[in-house]
Amino acid sequence: MGDFDGIRNYIQKRVKELSERTVEISELSGKIAEFANNLKKDKDLIFLTDNGKIIGIIIPRDDDTNYSILAESVENMLIAKEVQKRAKNYDPEKNIDWENIKENYGL
């Protein structure tokens, strides 16, 4: 499991904590109308899961709070992916001592 997988699992766990409404994908068939009505009434997220892993999230269209949380989570995942990509080329031998940088720039 790579670093990105760990971050994805953390975000899935954190997002799942925001709602008790999780639905296994196998339960979705035939119940979509019920879920849609509950979504209108309760204004709560519905997490679609497959074997306990979140594969999708249904959000009420006027739920700005959850959109913000999910947008932040996606942003964190994208940052983590970029960090992981850049870390592939990391060489600790090329590190520059902070004291040398301060001295060179008169800090």
C-alpha positions as CSV (number, residue, x, y, z in Angstrom):
1,M,0.0,0.0,0.0
2,G,1.4,3.3,-1.0
3,D,1.3,6.6,0.9
4,F,-1.6,7.8,-1.2
5,D,-3.6,4.7,-0.3
6,G,-3.2,5.5,3.4
7,I,-4.3,9.1,2.9
8,R,-7.3,7.9,0.8
9,N,-8.3,5.5,3.6
10,Y,-8.0,8.2,6.2
11,I,-10.2,10.5,4.1
12,Q,-12.8,7.8,3.5
13,K,-12.9,7.1,7.3
14,R,-13.2,10.8,8.1
15,V,-15.9,11.4,5.6
16,K,-17.8,8.3,6.7
17,E,-17.8,9.6,10.3
18,L,-19.8,12.6,9.0
19,S,-22.9,10.4,8.4
20,E,-24.5,7.3,9.6
21,R,-26.1,6.8,6.2
22,T,-24.1,4.2,4.4
23,V,-25.7,1.9,1.8
24,E,-24.1,-1.2,0.3
25,I,-24.2,-1.0,-3.5
26,S,-26.0,-4.3,-3.5
27,E,-28.9,-2.7,-1.5
28,L,-29.2,0.2,-3.9
29,S,-31.1,-1.6,-6.7
30,G,-34.8,-1.1,-6.3
31,K,-34.4,1.4,-3.4
32,I,-33.2,4.5,-5.3
33,A,-36.6,6.2,-5.0
34,E,-36.6,5.7,-1.2
35,F,-33.1,7.1,-1.0
36,A,-34.0,10.1,-3.1
37,N,-37.0,10.9,-1.0
38,N,-34.9,10.6,2.2
39,L,-32.3,12.8,0.7
40,K,-34.9,15.5,0.1
41,K,-36.3,15.2,3.6
42,D,-33.3,14.6,5.8
43,K,-30.7,16.6,3.8
44,D,-28.1,14.0,4.9
45,L,-25.3,12.5,2.8
46,I,-25.7,8.9,1.6
47,F,-22.5,7.0,1.3
48,L,-22.5,4.2,-1.3
49,T,-20.2,1.3,-0.2
50,D,-18.9,-1.9,-1.7
51,N,-17.6,-4.4,0.8
52,G,-17.4,-1.6,3.3
53,K,-15.3,0.8,1.1
54,I,-16.9,4.1,0.0
55,I,-17.3,4.1,-3.8
56,G,-19.6,7.1,-4.1
57,I,-21.4,9.8,-2.1
58,I,-24.9,11.2,-2.9
59,I,-25.1,14.8,-1.7
60,P,-28.2,17.1,-1.5
61,R,-27.7,19.8,-4.1
62,D,-28.2,22.6,-1.6
63,D,-25.8,21.2,1.0
64,D,-22.9,23.7,1.0
65,T,-21.3,22.4,4.2
66,N,-20.8,18.9,2.9
67,Y,-19.7,20.2,-0.5
68,S,-17.0,22.2,1.2
69,I,-15.9,19.2,3.3
70,L,-15.7,17.0,0.2
71,A,-14.0,19.7,-1.9
72,E,-11.3,20.0,0.9
73,S,-10.9,16.2,0.9
74,V,-10.5,16.1,-2.8
75,E,-7.9,18.9,-2.6
76,N,-6.0,17.0,0.1
77,M,-6.0,13.9,-2.0
78,L,-4.6,15.8,-5.0
79,I,-1.9,17.4,-2.9
80,A,-1.0,14.0,-1.5
81,K,-0.8,12.6,-5.0
82,E,1.5,15.4,-6.1
83,V,3.7,15.0,-3.0
84,Q,4.0,11.2,-3.7
85,K,4.9,11.9,-7.3
86,R,7.6,14.4,-6.3
87,A,8.9,12.1,-3.6
88,K,9.9,9.5,-6.1
89,N,12.8,11.7,-7.2
90,Y,13.8,12.7,-3.6
91,D,17.5,12.2,-2.9
92,P,18.5,13.0,0.7
93,E,22.1,13.4,-0.4
94,K,21.1,16.6,-2.2
95,N,19.7,18.3,0.9
96,I,21.1,21.7,1.7
97,D,21.8,22.5,5.3
98,W,19.5,25.3,6.6
99,E,22.4,27.0,8.4
100,N,24.2,27.3,5.1
101,I,21.2,28.8,3.4
102,K,20.8,31.4,6.1
103,E,24.5,32.2,5.9
104,N,24.4,32.5,2.1
105,Y,21.4,34.8,2.1
106,G,22.3,36.8,5.2
107,L,19.3,35.6,7.2
